[in-house]
Amino acid sequence: MSAATATAANLFDCRDSFSRTLESLAEADPRIVTVVSDSVGSSKLVNFRKRWPERMVNVGIAEQTVVAVGAGLANGGKVPFVSAASCFLTARALEQIKADIAYTNVNVKLIGQSSGIAYGELGPTHHSIEDLAWLRLLNNLTLIVPSDPWETEQAIRAAAAIDGPVFVRVSRMPVPAIERKVQKFEVGKAELLRDGDDLAIIANGVMVHRALAAAAALAADGIEARVVNMSTVNPLDEAAIIAAAETGAILTVEEHSVRGGLGGAVAEVITEHNPVAMHRMGFPGFLPTGSVEWLLEHYGLTPTGIAGAARTLIARKR
């Protein structure tokens, strides 16, 4: 479903998909536990706590501790899902993520909740637009940015199945369910949602449905845009990026800083293999205070803005 046709009635909070899926997994696997930093409600884990109070550890507002406790539980044979606001989990506890989780390669699942600019007016202290850039440096940490409720469920199930550290970026921003001809999720594999030869739009997370809406608008003008959902940022599907470069132009769209995130990862690949015209859409740095919708509009992260950037990019290609 496109952003243009989405209404409040058919928009979904991916945190609900996270919590439902985690409960389903916990029913089958008694090793699964949760660790939170005063984030039970914001993680949608109230029902999990009600069902299994003995399988939840709430450390309070102490993100370094929440990661360290998760590492300890993993070393004790548990499968901990450490769930906290992404802005605090990745910034305050980056050293613990590096040393206690990635360096020691322990089986911890980090869930960065309410990521990107989902906190809106709370401003830069609560925006999480640097998290992927920081975490990409940890080469063995799997990074997944799901686009809708179905993909969130698949990402959580995949995270539980991986024997090693995983970070899943879960937004609270309402999104529609993406229409897919084939529902298949595989860690490390990009998803081709729309084919096209005039340019490729590579997006992930809450930007995917906006990219699809932009592609539909472009098609009305005779421009065929390929839309690639790059939900796994590490490991990166380099083959899909190289194939996208065959269109001669790549536009990346992300709810993240343009420095070091998805756009940076894609740029690293194409500069090595097949340099083509490219533009990165995202945020330039610290953002002004404003609502989510105002910020997206202000920085052009709307179907209209994405389509406009695509037209400009194609002009450069020619």
C-alpha positions in Angstrom: 0.0 0.0 0.0 1.3 3.4 -0.9 1.6 6.5 1.3 -0.9 8.2 -0.9 -3.6 5.6 -0.1 -2.8 4.9 3.5 -5.3 6.0 6.1 -5.2 5.8 9.9 -7.3 2.7 9.8 -4.7 0.7 7.9 -1.5 2.0 9.5 0.4 -0.2 11.9 2.8 0.3 14.8 5.6 -2.2 14.3 6.2 -2.4 18.0 3.0 -4.4 18.2 4.3 -6.9 15.7 7.6 -7.1 17.7 5.8 -7.9 21.0 3.4 -10.4 19.5 6.2 -12.3 17.7 8.4 -12.3 20.8 5.6 -13.8 22.9 5.0 -16.5 20.3 8.7 -17.3 20.3 8.9 -17.3 24.1 6.0 -19.8 24.3 8.2 -22.3 22.4 11.6 -21.4 23.8 11.9 -21.0 27.6 15.4 -19.6 27.1 14.0 -16.3 25.8 14.0 -13.5 28.3 13.6 -9.7 28.1 15.8 -7.0 29.5 14.5 -3.4 29.6 15.5 0.0 30.9 12.2 1.3 32.3 10.9 0.7 28.8 8.2 -2.0 29.4 5.4 0.2 28.0 7.2 1.8 25.2 8.5 -1.6 24.1 4.9 -3.0 24.2 6.0 -5.7 26.6 3.3 -5.2 29.3 1.7 -8.5 28.3 5.0 -10.3 28.2 5.6 -9.2 31.8 2.2 -10.3 32.8 2.7 -13.7 31.3 6.3 -14.3 32.4 7.3 -11.8 35.2 10.2 -14.1 36.0 11.6 -13.8 32.5 11.9 -10.0 32.5 14.7 -7.9 34.1 14.0 -4.2 34.4 17.2 -2.4 35.3 15.7 1.1 35.3 17.1 4.0 33.3 20.5 2.6 32.9 21.3 1.6 29.3 24.9 0.5 30.0 23.6 -1.9 32.6 20.8 -3.2 30.4 23.3 -4.3 27.7 25.7 -5.7 30.3 22.9 -7.7 31.9 21.9 -9.0 28.5 25.4 -10.2 27.9 25.5 -11.9 31.3 22.2 -13.7 30.6 23.5 -14.8 27.2 26.6 -16.2 28.8 24.3 -18.1 31.2 22.5 -19.8 28.3 19.5 -17.5 27.9 18.4 -15.7 24.7 18.0 -12.2 25.9 16.0 -9.6 23.9 17.3 -6.2 25.2 14.7 -3.6 24.4 15.1 0.1 24.8 14.8 3.4 23.0 17.2 3.3 20.2 18.6 6.8 20.9 19.7 5.8 24.4 20.5 2.1 23.8 23.0 2.9 21.0 24.5 6.1 22.3 24.7 5.6 26.0 25.7 2.0 25.8 27.8 2.0 22.7 30.9 0.9 24.6 29.0 -2.0 26.2 27.6 -3.0 22.8 31.1 -3.0 21.4 32.9 -4.8 24.2 30.2 -6.9 25.9 28.2 -7.9 22.8 30.1 -7.6 19.6 33.7 -8.2 20.6 32.7 -11.2 22.7 30.2 -12.3 20.0 27.5 -13.2 22.5 23.9 -14.2 21.6 22.1 -11.0 22.5 19.3 -9.4 20.5 19.3 -5.6 20.7 15.9 -4.0 19.9 16.2 -0.3 19.2 12.7 1.0 19.8 11.2 4.2 18.6 14.1 4.8 16.2 14.7 7.6 13.8 12.7 10.7 14.4 9.6 8.9 15.9 9.8 11.0 19.1 9.2 14.1 17.0 9.0 17.2 19.1 11.2 15.8 21.9 14.1 16.8 19.6 17.7 15.8 18.9 18.2 14.2 22.4 15.5 11.7 21.5 16.1 11.4 17.7 18.1 8.3 16.8 19.5 9.2 13.4 23.1 8.1 14.1 22.5 4.5 15.3 23.2 2.6 12.1 26.4 4.6 11.4 27.8 3.7 14.8 26.7 0.1 14.7 27.9 -0.6 11.1 31.5 -0.4 12.5 30.9 -3.6 14.4 31.4 -6.1 11.6 29.8 -9.1 13.3 26.6 -7.3 14.5 23.7 -8.1 12.2 21.7 -5.0 11.5 18.0 -5.2 10.4 15.7 -2.3 9.6 12.2 -3.8 8.9 9.7 -1.8 6.8 6.3 -3.0 8.1 4.6 -5.4 10.5 5.2 -8.5 8.4 8.9 -7.8 8.0 9.2 -6.9 11.6 7.9 -10.3 12.6 10.3 -12.0 10.1 13.2 -10.0 11.5 12.4 -10.9 15.1 12.1 -14.6 14.2 15.4 -14.4 12.2 17.1 -12.7 15.1 16.0 -15.4 17.5 17.4 -18.1 15.1 20.8 -16.4 14.7 23.4 -17.6 17.1 25.1 -14.3 17.6 24.5 -10.6 18.2 21.7 -8.8 16.3 20.3 -5.3 16.3 16.7 -4.7 15.0 15.6 -1.1 14.5 11.9 -0.9 15.3 10.0 2.4 14.7 6.8 3.6 16.5 5.9 5.6 13.4 2.7 4.2 11.9 3.2 2.5 8.5 1.1 0.6 6.0 1.6 -3.1 5.2 3.7 -3.4 2.1 2.1 -5.2 -0.8 4.4 -8.1 -1.8 3.9 -10.6 -4.6 6.1 -13.1 -2.8 6.6 -12.9 1.0 10.2 -14.1 1.6 12.6 -12.7 4.1 16.2 -13.6 4.3 18.9 -11.9 6.4 21.5 -10.3 4.1 19.3 -10.3 1.0 17.6 -7.2 -0.5 14.0 -7.4 -1.6 13.1 -6.2 -5.1 9.7 -4.6 -4.7 9.4 -2.9 -8.1 11.5 -3.3 -11.2 12.7 -0.5 -13.4 15.6 0.6 -15.6 15.6 4.4 -15.3 17.0 4.5 -11.8 17.0 2.5 -8.5 15.6 3.7 -5.3 17.1 1.9 -2.3 15.3 2.4 1.0 14.6 0.6 4.3 12.4 1.0 7.3 9.6 3.5 7.3 10.9 5.0 4.0 10.0 1.9 1.9 6.3 2.6 1.4 7.2 6.3 0.6 9.7 5.1 -2.0 7.0 2.9 -3.5 4.6 5.8 -3.7 7.3 7.9 -5.3 7.9 5.2 -7.9 4.2 5.1 -8.7 4.2 8.8 -9.3 7.2 8.6 -11.5 5.7 5.8 -13.5 2.8 8.1 -14.3 5.4 10.3 -16.0 6.9 7.4 -17.9 9.9 7.0 -15.5 10.4 3.4 -14.3 12.1 3.3 -11.0 13.4 0.1 -9.4 12.6 0.0 -5.7 14.9 -2.1 -3.5 14.1 -2.8 0.2 17.6 -3.0 1.8 16.3 -4.1 5.2 19.6 -5.8 6.2 22.3 -3.2 6.5 24.8 -5.7 7.8 25.5 -8.1 6.1 24.9 -6.0 3.1 23.6 -7.4 -0.2 26.3 -6.1 -2.4 25.1 -8.0 -5.4 21.7 -6.2 -5.3 23.5 -2.8 -5.1 25.8 -3.7 -8.1 22.7 -4.8 -10.0 21.0 -1.5 -9.1 23.9 0.5 -10.4 23.2 -1.0 -13.9 20.3 1.5 -14.1 22.9 4.3 -14.1 21.5 6.1 -11.0 20.9 5.2 -7.4 18.8 7.2 -4.9 19.0 6.1 -1.3 16.3 7.1 1.1 16.6 6.5 4.9 15.2 7.9 8.2 18.8 8.4 9.4 21.7 10.8 8.9 23.1 10.8 5.3 26.5 10.2 7.0 27.4 6.6 7.5 24.0 4.9 7.3 22.3 3.1 4.4 23.4 5.7 1.8 27.0 5.5 3.0 27.0 1.7 2.8 25.6 1.8 -0.7 28.1 4.4 -1.8 31.0 2.3 -0.5 29.9 -0.5 -2.7 29.3 1.4 -5.9 32.5 3.4 -5.7 34.4 0.2 -5.6 32.5 -1.7 -8.3 30.5 0.6 -10.6 30.5 4.4 -9.9 27.2 5.9 -11.1 25.2 9.0 -10.4 24.0 8.9 -6.8 22.1 10.9 -4.3 21.5 10.2 -0.6 18.3 11.3 1.0 18.1 11.5 4.8 18.9 14.0 7.5 22.0 16.4 7.4 22.7 16.4 11.1 21.0 17.7 14.2 17.4 18.6 13.4 15.1 21.4 14.5 12.2 20.7 16.8 9.0 19.7 15.1 6.5 17.0 14.6 7.4 13.8 12.7 5.3 14.9 9.7 6.8 18.4 9.6 10.4 17.0 9.8 9.7 14.5 7.0 8.2 17.3 4.8 10.9 19.7 5.7 13.7 17.3 4.5 11.8 16.0 1.5 11.3 12.5 2.8 7.8 12.3 1.3 6.6 10.6 -1.9 6.6 14.0 -3.7 10.1 14.8 -2.4 11.6 11.5 -3.3 10.1 11.6 -6.8 11.5 15.1 -7.2 15.0 14.0 -6.1 14.7 11.0 -8.5 13.9 13.4 -11.5 16.9 15.6 -10.6 19.1 12.5 -10.4 18.0 11.2 -13.7 18.9 14.5 -15.3 22.4 14.2 -13.9 22.6 10.7 -15.3 21.8 11.9 -18.8 
